[in-house]
Amino acid sequence: MKSYSESYKAAGVDVTAGYESVRLMKKDVERTKIAGCISGIGGFGGLFQLDLTDYKEPILVSGTDGVGTKLKIAMLLNKHDTIGIDCVAMCVNDIICCGAKPLYFLDYIAIGKNIPEKVASIVKGVADGCVAAGCALVGGETAEHPGMMAEDEYDIAGYSTGIVDKSKIIDNNTIKEGDAVIGIASSGVHSNGFSLVRKVFNINDRNLTSFIPELGKSLGEALLTPTRIYVKPVLDLISKIPVKGISHITGGGFYENIPRMLPEGISAKIDKKCFDIPPIFALIQKEGNISEHDMFNTFNMGIGMAITVDKENAAKAVEILEQNGERAYIIGETVKSDEGVIFA
């Protein structure tokens, strides 16, 4: 007998919709398979076989995150095929900060009403993100929450595990005064600060589809631009030159995140003239009448990842990153100070 519950459906949960969601997403999950995958979706756990050939002291590194209230933009525009990229990015960009290579990813989607095509669209974005990061989507969960969430609402969170050899963990032990700080360009707002963004633009009543000349696109398009995934370029950089510290510029902006890669007594002196600030941030600052300090303390301001290297390797680092398709800049240097971040 096939699984079906009329009573559960009457309570708001349609188990058959869940089965259809799994059927629709299978082709996208298949795209993420890498060496080590030994199970498909549908089981009670995702299986992954570690290849430890190149590791003397393998260390597993894990990270978890969500997308936050950026989801509200996706819901208002009824566009759900890129939000999964953001979810993957927020996890894998974190774990590469210590030099770890992401291996696999799992997602959790809580939704008011399971519409299979919608769930499959969300998971397509997750799969796209996994492909970009070179990791496998080994499992996930979709939970229908009638009565707790409106039918058209959902939330997504993710989890990733990576691996790094103990001797190659990137920490701040070798950072010293006079090192160079490299910035890798962001793709926009990424997935942080959206509570402020929604307040500034009065997002529920805003026309998100009208063309805005200074953005070259609509506000909705600009805000939904997926978080850039830096895994492959950063891993290539690590393989070619010594990297001393890495910081993922997320919530808290420059002031909160750059100090996380620095040792005590060392700060980063940043020159704002050395990198391009995307026009979306100027628009947010203007419409919200927000101070420059608060902008750099909330948003990435055009730099999604900051990396510390020896000054002698700075130009080479930029070259390697640009060969990987990234825009990169030398944005500053390390100085003796306890201020964390100093703007020139």
C-alpha positions, 0 to 999 in steps of 0.5 A, spaced: 500 500 500 502 506 498 504 511 503 498 516 504 494 519 510 488 523 509 487 525 516 494 528 516 493 532 509 487 535 513 491 537 518 495 541 513 501 536 511 501 532 504 506 527 504 505 525 497 507 532 496 514 531 499 515 525 495 514 529 489 519 534 491 524 529 492 522 526 485 523 533 482 530 535 485 533 528 484 536 530 477 539 537 481 542 533 486 545 528 481 549 534 478 553 535 485 556 528 486 563 527 487 568 522 489 566 519 496 559 519 495 556 512 496 549 514 497 543 518 494 537 522 497 532 518 500 535 514 506 536 516 513 543 519 513 548 522 507 554 517 506 560 520 504 567 516 504 573 520 506 579 519 501 585 520 506 591 519 501 594 526 501 592 527 509 597 526 514 593 529 520 586 530 517 582 535 521 574 536 519 571 543 519 564 544 519 560 550 518 552 552 518 548 558 516 542 560 513 540 566 508 536 570 513 531 575 511 533 576 504 528 570 503 523 576 504 525 578 497 525 572 494 518 571 496 515 578 494 518 576 487 516 569 487 523 567 485 526 561 489 532 558 484 538 562 487 537 563 494 540 556 495 546 558 492 546 563 498 545 558 503 551 554 500 555 560 500 554 562 507 557 555 509 562 554 505 565 561 505 566 560 512 570 553 512 575 555 507 577 561 512 581 556 515 584 552 509 579 547 509 576 544 502 568 543 503 566 535 502 559 535 502 553 539 504 546 538 507 540 543 507 534 544 511 527 547 508 521 549 513 515 551 509 508 553 510 506 549 504 510 544 500 509 546 493 513 541 490 515 545 484 517 551 489 521 546 493 525 543 487 527 550 485 530 552 492 534 545 491 536 547 484 539 553 487 543 549 493 545 544 487 548 550 483 552 552 489 554 545 491 557 545 484 560 552 484 564 549 491 566 543 488 562 539 494 556 534 494 549 535 496 548 528 500 542 530 503 537 534 506 530 535 509 523 539 507 519 540 513 511 542 512 509 547 518 502 549 517 499 553 522 506 556 524 508 559 517 504 562 512 503 557 506 507 562 501 513 562 507 519 558 508 526 558 511 532 555 509 539 553 513 545 549 511 550 545 514 557 543 510 563 539 512 570 540 509 577 537 510 584 540 512 591 537 514 592 539 521 599 542 519 596 546 513 590 550 518 590 557 516 590 561 523 593 568 525 600 565 528 604 568 522 601 575 521 605 581 522 606 588 521 607 590 514 603 584 511 598 586 505 591 585 505 587 582 499 580 584 498 576 579 493 570 583 490 563 581 492 557 580 488 553 585 491 549 585 498 550 577 499 546 575 505 547 580 510 544 586 513 537 585 510 533 587 516 536 594 515 535 593 507 528 592 508 527 597 512 531 602 508 527 601 502 520 599 505 520 593 502 513 590 502 510 596 499 516 597 494 516 596 486 522 591 486 521 590 478 522 597 476 529 599 472 533 603 476 539 607 472 544 607 477 544 599 478 543 598 471 537 593 473 531 593 478 532 593 485 529 586 486 534 583 481 540 587 485 538 585 492 537 577 489 544 577 486 547 570 489 552 571 494 559 569 491 562 562 492 570 563 493 572 556 494 575 554 488 579 561 487 581 561 494 583 553 494 587 555 488 591 561 491 592 557 498 596 551 493 600 556 490 602 562 495 603 562 503 596 565 506 596 567 513 589 569 514 582 569 511 576 573 513 569 572 510 566 579 510 559 577 512 554 580 518 558 586 522 562 588 515 569 590 516 569 592 523 567 585 525 570 580 521 577 582 519 579 582 526 577 575 526 583 573 522 588 578 526 592 576 532 592 581 538 596 587 537 595 587 529 590 591 526 588 592 518 589 599 515 584 599 509 584 604 503 577 605 501 580 608 494 583 601 492 577 598 491 570 599 487 564 600 492 558 597 488 552 602 487 547 598 491 551 600 497 551 608 495 543 607 494 542 604 501 546 609 504 543 615 501 535 612 502 537 610 509 541 616 511 546 611 514 553 613 516 559 611 513 561 607 519 554 604 520 555 601 512 562 598 513 559 595 520 553 592 517 555 590 509 561 587 505 561 594 501 564 590 495 569 586 498 566 579 500 573 576 502 579 579 505 586 575 505 592 576 508 599 575 505 606 577 505 607 584 502 612 580 497 606 576 495 601 581 494 601 582 486 602 574 485 595 573 490 591 578 486 594 575 479 592 568 481 585 570 483 584 574 477 586 568 473 580 564 477 575 569 474 575 574 481 576 581 481 581 582 487 585 588 490 590 590 494 586 594 499 591 595 505 596 593 510 597 590 517 599 595 522 601 595 530 594 597 533 589 594 537 583 598 533 582 592 529 580 596 523 583 603 521 580 606 514 586 611 511 
